[in-house]
Amino acid sequence: MEKPLLIIGNRNYSSWSLRAWLLLKAFNVDFDEQLVELFHPSARPTLETHSPTGKVPILVYGEKDNKVTVWDTLAIAMHVNEYFTDIDIWTGTDKPNTETRNNNQSRINSAYCQSIVAEMHSGLTGIRNEMPMNIRATAKIQPSSACLADITRIEDIFDDCLKGRSADSFLFGDFTAADVFFAPVVLRLQTYADASNIALQPMTKQYCQTMLNHPHIQAWQQSALTETRIIEEDEAGEIMSIAGVLANNHSF
């Protein structure tokens, strides 16, 4: 299979890009990447060439009549699972392991994983709108009831998945697409929860720390902290502190 190209946006802000990038990294897909600046004219030629929606992320490979383009994060996940990895992204287990795949518990976990990934992909708009991903910032907001309801729902998901598992477990034990799709939530909570006096359940804090310890999450965050562009559309709340290269150049 030809090496694909993943086109992503600014690491500090682009939660959708993080999902696609983390998915490919976590499931051992060899790929090239190209970063374009969100909401900037310089991105237009690349987006017009590859994306019918003008949005990132985009996964492309092949030439001319054989070119394959996938332009939605959930579609990228399904395409990668079909063509690029020997690990089933819904269970985190090896595909050749037919005994595991035919196990009823595996089917239950796969169905649950697919359901919460779809729920995250299509809903939970309160937390999305009020807590945009902003990795370098610590910020205080006044969350609405819709945002708090989303956090409660997310905590219920985490609790249901993690109960009875080890303290450093991912949502289904092995790393799956569910961890990929909830990764930006973890980074959102890191930015806003403590500064906004949003009390999180111990299980949520435990899972967030497990994700923040993941080497690919740490690599993405370190790259985000080297970025200098500020996108006002993705800045929210009262900025309490800034990390990274902008730390000494920001007035509060």
C-alpha positions in Angstrom: 0.0 0.0 0.0 1.3 3.4 -1.0 2.2 5.7 1.9 -0.6 8.2 2.5 -0.4 11.9 3.1 -2.3 13.4 6.0 -3.1 17.1 5.7 -3.7 18.7 9.1 -4.2 22.1 10.7 -2.5 24.0 13.5 -1.7 21.6 16.3 -2.6 24.0 19.1 -6.2 24.3 17.9 -7.2 21.5 15.5 -8.9 18.8 17.4 -10.0 17.0 14.3 -6.5 17.0 13.0 -5.3 15.5 16.3 -7.8 12.6 16.0 -6.6 11.6 12.5 -2.9 12.0 13.3 -3.2 10.1 16.6 -5.2 7.3 14.9 -2.5 6.8 12.3 0.3 7.0 14.8 -1.3 4.7 17.4 -2.2 2.0 14.8 1.2 1.9 13.2 0.4 3.5 9.9 3.5 4.9 8.0 2.4 8.3 6.6 3.7 11.7 5.6 2.1 14.9 6.9 1.5 18.4 5.7 0.4 21.2 8.0 -1.7 24.1 6.6 -2.7 27.2 8.5 -6.3 27.3 9.6 -8.4 30.2 8.3 -5.4 31.5 6.3 -5.2 32.2 2.5 -2.1 30.2 2.3 -4.1 27.0 3.0 -6.5 27.5 0.1 -4.5 25.9 -2.7 -3.9 22.7 -0.8 -7.5 22.5 0.5 -8.9 23.2 -3.0 -6.7 20.5 -4.5 -7.6 17.8 -2.0 -10.7 18.6 0.0 -14.3 19.1 -1.3 -15.2 20.6 2.0 -12.2 22.9 2.4 -11.5 21.4 5.8 -8.8 19.3 7.6 -7.9 16.6 8.1 -7.6 15.0 4.7 -6.0 11.6 3.9 -4.8 11.2 0.3 -2.8 8.7 -1.6 -2.5 7.6 -5.3 -2.3 9.6 -8.5 -4.7 10.9 -11.1 -7.5 8.3 -11.7 -6.2 6.1 -8.8 -6.2 8.9 -6.3 -8.0 8.1 -3.0 -9.2 11.0 -0.9 -10.8 10.7 2.6 -11.9 14.0 4.2 -13.8 13.3 7.4 -12.2 12.1 10.6 -14.6 9.2 11.1 -14.3 8.2 7.5 -10.5 8.3 7.9 -10.8 6.0 10.9 -12.9 3.5 9.0 -10.7 3.7 5.9 -7.6 3.2 7.9 -9.2 0.2 9.7 -10.1 -1.4 6.4 -6.8 -0.8 4.5 -3.9 0.3 6.6 -3.6 -1.5 9.9 -3.5 -5.1 11.2 -5.0 -3.9 14.5 -8.8 -3.6 14.8 -9.3 0.0 15.8 -12.6 -0.8 17.6 -11.1 -3.4 20.0 -7.4 -2.8 19.9 -6.7 -6.4 19.1 -4.9 -8.1 16.2 -7.2 -8.7 13.2 -5.8 -12.2 12.5 -6.9 -13.3 16.0 -10.2 -14.8 14.9 -10.9 -16.3 18.3 -10.8 -12.8 19.8 -12.9 -11.3 17.0 -15.6 -13.9 17.4 -15.7 -13.6 21.2 -19.0 -12.1 22.3 -17.3 -9.7 24.7 -15.2 -8.4 21.8 -18.4 -7.8 19.9 -19.9 -5.9 22.8 -16.8 -3.8 23.2 -16.7 -3.1 19.5 -20.3 -2.0 19.4 -19.9 0.2 22.4 -16.7 1.7 21.0 -18.3 2.5 17.7 -21.3 4.0 19.4 -19.3 6.4 21.7 -17.0 7.4 18.8 -20.1 8.3 16.7 -21.6 10.1 19.7 -18.5 12.2 20.1 -18.2 12.8 16.3 -21.8 14.0 15.9 -22.7 15.5 19.3 -21.5 17.0 22.6 -21.6 20.4 21.0 -21.8 22.3 24.3 -18.2 21.4 25.3 -17.0 21.8 21.7 -18.4 25.3 21.4 -17.4 26.6 24.8 -14.1 24.7 25.3 -12.3 24.9 21.9 -9.0 23.0 22.0 -6.2 25.4 23.0 -3.3 23.4 24.2 -0.9 26.1 25.2 -3.5 28.0 27.3 -5.0 27.7 30.8 -8.3 29.6 30.6 -11.3 30.3 32.7 -14.9 30.1 31.3 -18.4 30.3 32.6 -19.8 27.0 31.3 -23.4 26.8 30.3 -25.8 24.1 31.4 -25.3 22.5 28.0 -21.5 22.4 28.5 -21.8 20.9 32.0 -24.3 18.3 30.8 -21.8 17.3 28.1 -19.1 16.9 30.7 -21.4 14.8 32.9 -22.2 12.6 29.9 -18.5 12.2 29.1 -17.7 11.3 32.7 -20.5 8.7 32.6 -18.9 7.2 29.5 -15.5 7.1 31.1 -16.8 5.6 34.3 -18.8 2.9 32.4 -15.8 2.0 30.3 -13.1 2.1 33.0 -14.9 0.5 36.0 -13.1 -2.6 37.1 -10.0 -1.9 34.9 -6.5 -1.0 36.1 -5.6 2.5 37.1 -3.7 3.2 33.9 -6.2 1.6 31.5 -7.5 3.0 28.3 -11.3 3.0 27.8 -11.4 -0.6 26.6 -8.2 -1.8 28.1 -6.2 -1.8 24.8 -5.9 1.6 23.0 -8.8 2.0 20.6 -10.5 4.5 18.3 -12.5 5.7 21.4 -9.3 6.9 23.0 -8.5 8.7 19.8 -11.8 10.5 19.5 -11.9 11.5 23.2 -8.3 12.7 23.2 -9.2 16.3 22.4 -11.7 16.2 25.3 -8.8 15.4 27.6 -6.9 18.4 26.3 -9.9 20.6 26.6 -10.4 19.6 30.3 -6.7 20.3 30.9 -7.1 23.8 29.6 -10.4 24.8 31.2 -11.6 22.5 34.0 -9.4 23.6 37.0 -9.3 27.2 36.0 -13.1 27.3 35.7 -13.7 25.4 39.0 -15.3 22.5 37.1 -15.0 19.5 39.5 -14.1 16.3 37.8 -14.7 12.8 39.0 -11.6 10.8 40.2 -12.1 8.3 37.3 -12.0 11.2 34.8 -8.9 12.6 36.3 -7.3 9.2 36.3 -8.1 8.6 32.6 -7.0 12.1 31.6 -3.6 11.5 33.2 -3.3 8.2 31.4 -3.9 9.9 28.1 -1.6 12.8 28.9 1.1 10.2 29.6 0.7 8.7 26.1 3.9 9.4 24.1 2.0 10.4 20.9 -0.2 12.9 22.9 2.9 14.3 24.5 4.6 14.6 21.0 1.6 16.5 19.6 1.5 18.8 22.6 5.2 19.6 22.4 4.8 20.5 18.7 1.7 22.6 19.5 3.7 24.6 22.1 6.2 25.7 19.4 3.5 27.3 17.3 3.2 31.1 17.4 0.0 31.9 15.5 -3.0 33.0 17.5 -6.4 32.3 16.0 -9.0 34.5 17.6 -11.9 32.3 16.5 -10.5 29.5 18.7 -9.6 31.5 21.8 -12.2 31.3 24.6 -12.6 32.6 28.1 -10.2 34.5 30.3 -6.6 33.4 29.6 -4.9 32.7 32.9 -1.5 31.5 31.6 0.3 30.5 28.4 2.8 27.8 27.9 5.3 27.3 25.1 7.1 29.8 22.9 4.5 32.5 23.4 4.7 32.3 27.2 6.9 35.4 27.6 5.1 37.4 24.9 1.6 37.4 26.3 0.0 40.0 28.4 -3.0 39.1 30.6 
